[in-house]
Amino acid sequence: MNIVVIGTGYVGLVSGACFSEFGFNVTCIDKDVDKITGLKQGKIPIYEPGLDVLVSRNSAAGRLHFTTELRGHVQQADAVFIAVGTPTRRGDGHADLSYVFAAAQEVAAHLDGYTVIVTKSTVPVGTGRKVEAVIRGANDKADFDVASNPEFLREGSAINDFMRPDRIVVGAESPAAISVMKALYRPLYLIEKPVLFTRLETAELIKYAANAFLAVKISYINQMADLCEAVGADVHDVAKGMGLDNRIGAKFLHPGPGYGGSCFPKDTLALVKTAEQYDVSVSIVSDVVAYNDSRKKAMAGRVISACGGSLAGKKLAILGLAFKPETDDMRESPALDIVQELARQGAIIHAYDPAAMDEARALLPDSVIFEKSAQACLAAADAAVLITEWNEFRALTPQNFKDQMKHPVLVDLRNVYDPAVMRGAGISYSSVGRS
Ligand SMILES: NC(=O)c1ccc[n+]([C@@H]2O[C@H](COP(=O)([O-])OP(=O)(O)OC[C@H]3O[C@@H](n4cnc5c(N)ncnc54)[C@H](O)[C@@H]3O)[C@@H](O)[C@H]2O)c1
């Protein structure tokens, strides 16, 4: 089978590489000439563990190709995946579908023989039908179906998530489209991964419903953490006690500075906008969107209190910038709100992240000093703030802080360290939801 993937971002590149690993012939197409030139030379444009090996193995085997040209590839394709970005549209919070429709329009002109056009991008309900109309409008002779195949991979464990997903969701309605999609996911069906076939609209909504649910779960435990602080309970134990109930589950019950990343913020917002359009209340999700924004902003206040009420002229060591570990993605990272506010309050910011510094440089104030290691960051700092729970920060001992800081103050926004150990070593330690 021949597959074309439009867009070589986190989703397109990982999906393309994984489909080629299944043995299919895959062509990944992107408008970004530099990205494609780099990929042809084996340069991976994103930080994603294991992706370099997968790309080089399948490129060498002649199953994975990179180009900026649709011509000649779309014609041969059994399935064309659209995996372009769907960021929040400026001004109104809806998903910006201009990249999806532009890709559909471009693909339409090259279709030749039966092809399934698959939206892998996260798109609001009704987009699949609109993609169908765009293609029909551009090429009334085209023989095609549109399917929806939302992607659930997580940055940082994207390959494993694609290769061993909890489920595959496919919105496809014609027997021909269902048959192509079954063939594509047969390798996963063979290892007993559930493949759920639905109508187009249902598949589109499943993705938003799932992401919004996880965002609610994170916000719920964040609010419980605040309550724990007020009443003297320990959120770590509360989460454990809740998570041991199989109906609840332990995942996504880790309190922190609020969710970020390229998906939850924009997808929760887009779901709210879809519901508004259809005059349906999803007030739980609307509340979570507002709460999460306020939570990210509130985090700087914790640092100010830990530093005695003023940050003017104080040196802060910021450990971690990416929205989560194992990625260089800074989109909507809580670090953006936190660092900006700390700098505004007069702090001198020294920051270190194992992967996201290049991305962060463009987004953070010019005054931020980027260091080469956690140790360099901590040197002579008045306080350290852990924002992203990279493993290399987990490994820091109380002595590491004491060696570098005269009167160590540590604000642990991810509850990585043991409060008793840190405080026992003389560190002024504060965390989230643990008094
Ligand atoms: N990043 C994630 O973890 C994740 C997970 C699940 C779903 N998603 C969804 O997948 C979609 C893609 O996300 P991403 O993070 O991979 O995006 P991204 O911004 O990293 O990559 C998108 C790529 O598409 C390219 N592109 C845009 N228009 C194009 C066109 N007409 N032709 C060729 N290339 C084009 C861009 O140059 C870019 O390289 C989004 O809808 C997102 O919500 C993302």
The ligand as an SDF file (V2000), in Angstrom:
LIG
                    3D

 44 48  0  0  0  0  0  0  0  0999 V2000
    1.5380   17.1630   18.9130 N   0  0  0  0  0  0  0  0  0  0  0  0
    0.8110   16.2180   19.4980 C   0  0  0  0  0  0  0  0  0  0  0  0
    1.1990   15.6290   20.5210 O   0  0  0  0  0  0  0  0  0  0  0  0
   -0.5120   15.8070   18.9070 C   0  0  0  0  0  0  0  0  0  0  0  0
   -1.1440   14.6450   19.3900 C   0  0  0  0  0  0  0  0  0  0  0  0
   -2.3570   14.2690   18.8370 C   0  0  0  0  0  0  0  0  0  0  0  0
   -2.9340   15.0570   17.8390 C   0  0  0  0  0  0  0  0  0  0  0  0
   -2.3190   16.1910   17.4120 N   0  0  0  0  0  0  0  0  0  0  0  0
   -2.9470   16.9650   16.3330 C   0  0  0  0  0  0  0  0  0  0  0  0
   -2.2760   16.6780   15.1080 O   0  0  0  0  0  0  0  0  0  0  0  0
   -2.2200   17.8410   14.2750 C   0  0  0  0  0  0  0  0  0  0  0  0
   -0.7740   18.1520   13.9200 C   0  0  0  0  0  0  0  0  0  0  0  0
   -0.1060   18.5060   15.1000 O   0  0  0  0  0  0  0  0  0  0  0  0
    1.4840   18.6260   15.1730 P   0  0  0  0  0  0  0  0  0  0  0  0
    1.8420   18.9100   16.5780 O   0  0  0  0  0  0  0  0  0  0  0  0
    2.0970   17.4530   14.4670 O   0  0  0  0  0  0  0  0  0  0  0  0
    1.6700   19.9470   14.2450 O   0  0  0  0  0  0  0  0  0  0  0  0
    3.0090   20.6980   13.8370 P   0  0  0  0  0  0  0  0  0  0  0  0
    2.6830   22.1240   13.8620 O   0  0  0  0  0  0  0  0  0  0  0  0
    4.1560   20.1720   14.6270 O   0  0  0  0  0  0  0  0  0  0  0  0
    3.2480   20.2260   12.3200 O   0  0  0  0  0  0  0  0  0  0  0  0
    2.4060   20.5720   11.2560 C   0  0  0  0  0  0  0  0  0  0  0  0
    3.2180   20.4970    9.9610 C   0  0  0  0  0  0  0  0  0  0  0  0
    2.3400   20.6500    8.8390 O   0  0  0  0  0  0  0  0  0  0  0  0
    3.0330   21.3800    7.8270 C   0  0  0  0  0  0  0  0  0  0  0  0
    2.0320   21.9120    6.8860 N   0  0  0  0  0  0  0  0  0  0  0  0
    1.0530   22.8220    7.1150 C   0  0  0  0  0  0  0  0  0  0  0  0
    0.3120   22.9980    5.9980 N   0  0  0  0  0  0  0  0  0  0  0  0
    0.8220   22.1690    5.0580 C   0  0  0  0  0  0  0  0  0  0  0  0
    0.4890   21.8660    3.7020 C   0  0  0  0  0  0  0  0  0  0  0  0
   -0.5580   22.4490    3.1000 N   0  0  0  0  0  0  0  0  0  0  0  0
    1.2350   20.9640    3.0350 N   0  0  0  0  0  0  0  0  0  0  0  0
    2.2790   20.3660    3.6270 C   0  0  0  0  0  0  0  0  0  0  0  0
    2.6350   20.5940    4.9120 N   0  0  0  0  0  0  0  0  0  0  0  0
    1.9200   21.4790    5.6080 C   0  0  0  0  0  0  0  0  0  0  0  0
    3.8040   22.4310    8.6060 C   0  0  0  0  0  0  0  0  0  0  0  0
    4.8720   22.9470    7.8360 O   0  0  0  0  0  0  0  0  0  0  0  0
    4.2780   21.6030    9.8150 C   0  0  0  0  0  0  0  0  0  0  0  0
    5.5370   21.0160    9.5630 O   0  0  0  0  0  0  0  0  0  0  0  0
   -2.9360   18.9360   15.0550 C   0  0  0  0  0  0  0  0  0  0  0  0
   -4.2850   18.9780   14.6740 O   0  0  0  0  0  0  0  0  0  0  0  0
   -2.8220   18.4720   16.4920 C   0  0  0  0  0  0  0  0  0  0  0  0
   -3.8770   18.9600   17.2990 O   0  0  0  0  0  0  0  0  0  0  0  0
   -1.1120   16.5650   17.9150 C   0  0  0  0  0  0  0  0  0  0  0  0
  1  2  1  0
  2  3  2  0
  2  4  1  0
  4  5  1  0
  4 44  2  0
  5  6  2  0
  6  7  1  0
  7  8  2  0
  8  9  1  0
  8 44  1  0
  9 10  1  0
  9 42  1  0
 10 11  1  0
 11 12  1  0
 11 40  1  0
 12 13  1  0
 13 14  1  0
 14 15  2  0
 14 16  1  0
 14 17  1  0
 17 18  1  0
 18 19  2  0
 18 20  1  0
 18 21  1  0
 21 22  1  0
 22 23  1  0
 23 24  1  0
 23 38  1  0
 24 25  1  0
 25 26  1  0
 25 36  1  0
 26 27  1  0
 26 35  1  0
 27 28  2  0
 28 29  1  0
 29 30  1  0
 29 35  2  0
 30 31  1  0
 30 32  2  0
 32 33  1  0
 33 34  2  0
 34 35  1  0
 36 37  1  0
 36 38  1  0
 38 39  1  0
 40 41  1  0
 40 42  1  0
 42 43  1  0
M  CHG  2   8   1  16  -1
M  END
$$$$
